[in-house]
Amino acid sequence: MSAVLGLDLSPNRNGYCVGDGLSTPTADVWWLPKTGSDLGAVVCAHEDWLNRLAADHDIGWVIYEAPLLLKHDKLWTIRRTYSLGGETERWCARRGIPCSEVDPKRLKKEITGDSYADKARVAFVVEHRLGIKLPDSINGGKHDAGDACGAWFIGLREHAPRIASAWDTKLWSNRGVLT
């Protein structure tokens, strides 16, 4: 079974969760280099990071949380975040790896049961229901890694539904039926 890579892309750090679902996945963050306005350098660094992940894991599916456009976002933030999504899709296309993005509301709904849940709730459910270790603090990327785990979980459901059923049991066992 190849691994699913879930990503939460942002201008400064990428949350990631990678694993085949047969055991607990690895979840953490990768800090992007400070490149100022040099978008090419950050995209190259992102590609290098994806290559390092691929060297350690047999990645067969990539799914990332679709970026949000907030009222206060600056052009630099938008350019950097959307470029990382484009680079992720290009990287996958070159390798024949399926890649998709997931709407943040769907991610929240599938993990918490509430499409308007905040990042803290997603991280709580990932840690306490799914048993996936996240970074210790918000500043350390706990919420970013938590969102990446949500993307990973959806990717696992789509890529390997039989394996995902064990994770569904963990997620929903004390909550009642999946709606």
HUNOR-V821403 format. One record per residue. N is the residue number from 1. RES is the residue in three letters. SS is DSSP state (helix for helix, strand for strand, loop for the rest). PHI is phi as a letter, one per 20 degrees, with the letter a starting at -180 (* if undefined). Layout:
n=N res=RES ss=SS phi=PHI
n=N res=RES ss=SS phi=PHI
//
This chain:
n=1 res=MET ss=loop phi=*
n=2 res=SER ss=loop phi=e
n=3 res=ALA ss=strand phi=e
n=4 res=VAL ss=strand phi=d
n=5 res=LEU ss=strand phi=d
n=6 res=GLY ss=strand phi=d
n=7 res=LEU ss=strand phi=c
n=8 res=ASP ss=strand phi=c
n=9 res=LEU ss=loop phi=e
n=10 res=SER ss=loop phi=b
n=11 res=PRO ss=loop phi=f
n=12 res=ASN ss=loop phi=d
n=13 res=ARG ss=strand phi=b
n=14 res=ASN ss=strand phi=d
n=15 res=GLY ss=strand phi=f
n=16 res=TYR ss=strand phi=b
n=17 res=CYS ss=strand phi=b
n=18 res=VAL ss=strand phi=c
n=19 res=GLY ss=strand phi=r
n=20 res=ASP ss=loop phi=e
n=21 res=GLY ss=loop phi=n
n=22 res=LEU ss=loop phi=f
n=23 res=SER ss=loop phi=c
n=24 res=THR ss=loop phi=f
n=25 res=PRO ss=loop phi=f
n=26 res=THR ss=strand phi=e
n=27 res=ALA ss=strand phi=c
n=28 res=ASP ss=strand phi=a
n=29 res=VAL ss=strand phi=c
n=30 res=TRP ss=strand phi=c
n=31 res=TRP ss=strand phi=e
n=32 res=LEU ss=loop phi=f
n=33 res=PRO ss=loop phi=f
n=34 res=LYS ss=loop phi=e
n=35 res=THR ss=loop phi=d
n=36 res=GLY ss=loop phi=m
n=37 res=SER ss=loop phi=e
n=38 res=ASP ss=loop phi=f
n=39 res=LEU ss=helix phi=f
n=40 res=GLY ss=helix phi=g
n=41 res=ALA ss=helix phi=f
n=42 res=VAL ss=helix phi=f
n=43 res=VAL ss=helix phi=f
n=44 res=CYS ss=helix phi=f
n=45 res=ALA ss=helix phi=f
n=46 res=HIS ss=helix phi=f
n=47 res=GLU ss=helix phi=f
n=48 res=ASP ss=helix phi=g
n=49 res=TRP ss=helix phi=f
n=50 res=LEU ss=helix phi=g
n=51 res=ASN ss=helix phi=f
n=52 res=ARG ss=helix phi=f
n=53 res=LEU ss=helix phi=f
n=54 res=ALA ss=helix phi=f
n=55 res=ALA ss=helix phi=f
n=56 res=ASP ss=helix phi=e
n=57 res=HIS ss=loop phi=c
n=58 res=ASP ss=loop phi=e
n=59 res=ILE ss=strand phi=f
n=60 res=GLY ss=strand phi=d
n=61 res=TRP ss=strand phi=a
n=62 res=VAL ss=strand phi=c
n=63 res=ILE ss=strand phi=b
n=64 res=TYR ss=strand phi=c
n=65 res=GLU ss=strand phi=f
n=66 res=ALA ss=loop phi=f
n=67 res=PRO ss=loop phi=f
n=68 res=LEU ss=loop phi=e
n=69 res=LEU ss=loop phi=d
n=70 res=LEU ss=loop phi=d
n=71 res=LYS ss=loop phi=g
n=72 res=HIS ss=loop phi=e
n=73 res=ASP ss=loop phi=f
n=74 res=LYS ss=loop phi=e
n=75 res=LEU ss=helix phi=g
n=76 res=TRP ss=helix phi=g
n=77 res=THR ss=helix phi=f
n=78 res=ILE ss=helix phi=f
n=79 res=ARG ss=helix phi=g
n=80 res=ARG ss=helix phi=f
n=81 res=THR ss=helix phi=f
n=82 res=TYR ss=helix phi=f
n=83 res=SER ss=helix phi=f
n=84 res=LEU ss=helix phi=f
n=85 res=GLY ss=helix phi=f
n=86 res=GLY ss=helix phi=f
n=87 res=GLU ss=helix phi=f
n=88 res=THR ss=helix phi=f
n=89 res=GLU ss=helix phi=f
n=90 res=ARG ss=helix phi=f
n=91 res=TRP ss=helix phi=g
n=92 res=CYS ss=helix phi=f
n=93 res=ALA ss=helix phi=f
n=94 res=ARG ss=helix phi=f
n=95 res=ARG ss=helix phi=d
n=96 res=GLY ss=loop phi=m
n=97 res=ILE ss=loop phi=e
n=98 res=PRO ss=strand phi=g
n=99 res=CYS ss=strand phi=b
n=100 res=SER ss=strand phi=b
n=101 res=GLU ss=strand phi=d
n=102 res=VAL ss=strand phi=d
n=103 res=ASP ss=loop phi=f
n=104 res=PRO ss=helix phi=g
n=105 res=LYS ss=helix phi=f
n=106 res=ARG ss=helix phi=f
n=107 res=LEU ss=helix phi=g
n=108 res=LYS ss=helix phi=f
n=109 res=LYS ss=helix phi=f
n=110 res=GLU ss=helix phi=f
n=111 res=ILE ss=helix phi=e
n=112 res=THR ss=helix phi=d
n=113 res=GLY ss=loop phi=n
n=114 res=ASP ss=loop phi=c
n=115 res=SER ss=loop phi=f
n=116 res=TYR ss=loop phi=d
n=117 res=ALA ss=loop phi=f
n=118 res=ASP ss=loop phi=e
n=119 res=LYS ss=helix phi=f
n=120 res=ALA ss=helix phi=f
n=121 res=ARG ss=helix phi=f
n=122 res=VAL ss=helix phi=g
n=123 res=ALA ss=helix phi=f
n=124 res=PHE ss=helix phi=f
n=125 res=VAL ss=helix phi=f
n=126 res=VAL ss=helix phi=g
n=127 res=GLU ss=helix phi=f
n=128 res=HIS ss=helix phi=e
n=129 res=ARG ss=loop phi=d
n=130 res=LEU ss=loop phi=e
n=131 res=GLY ss=loop phi=m
n=132 res=ILE ss=loop phi=e
n=133 res=LYS ss=loop phi=f
n=134 res=LEU ss=loop phi=d
n=135 res=PRO ss=loop phi=g
n=136 res=ASP ss=loop phi=f
n=137 res=SER ss=loop phi=c
n=138 res=ILE ss=loop phi=f
n=139 res=ASN ss=loop phi=f
n=140 res=GLY ss=loop phi=e
n=141 res=GLY ss=loop phi=o
n=142 res=LYS ss=helix phi=g
n=143 res=HIS ss=helix phi=f
n=144 res=ASP ss=helix phi=f
n=145 res=ALA ss=helix phi=f
n=146 res=GLY ss=helix phi=f
n=147 res=ASP ss=helix phi=f
n=148 res=ALA ss=helix phi=f
n=149 res=CYS ss=helix phi=f
n=150 res=GLY ss=helix phi=f
n=151 res=ALA ss=helix phi=f
n=152 res=TRP ss=helix phi=g
n=153 res=PHE ss=helix phi=f
n=154 res=ILE ss=helix phi=f
n=155 res=GLY ss=helix phi=f
n=156 res=LEU ss=helix phi=f
n=157 res=ARG ss=helix phi=g
n=158 res=GLU ss=helix phi=f
n=159 res=HIS ss=helix phi=e
n=160 res=ALA ss=loop phi=b
n=161 res=PRO ss=helix phi=g
n=162 res=ARG ss=helix phi=f
n=163 res=ILE ss=helix phi=f
n=164 res=ALA ss=helix phi=f
n=165 res=SER ss=helix phi=f
n=166 res=ALA ss=helix phi=f
n=167 res=TRP ss=helix phi=f
n=168 res=ASP ss=helix phi=g
n=169 res=THR ss=helix phi=f
n=170 res=LYS ss=helix phi=f
n=171 res=LEU ss=helix phi=f
n=172 res=TRP ss=helix phi=d
n=173 res=SER ss=loop phi=g
n=174 res=ASN ss=loop phi=d
n=175 res=ARG ss=loop phi=d
n=176 res=GLY ss=loop phi=n
n=177 res=VAL ss=loop phi=f
n=178 res=LEU ss=loop phi=f
n=179 res=THR ss=loop phi=d
//
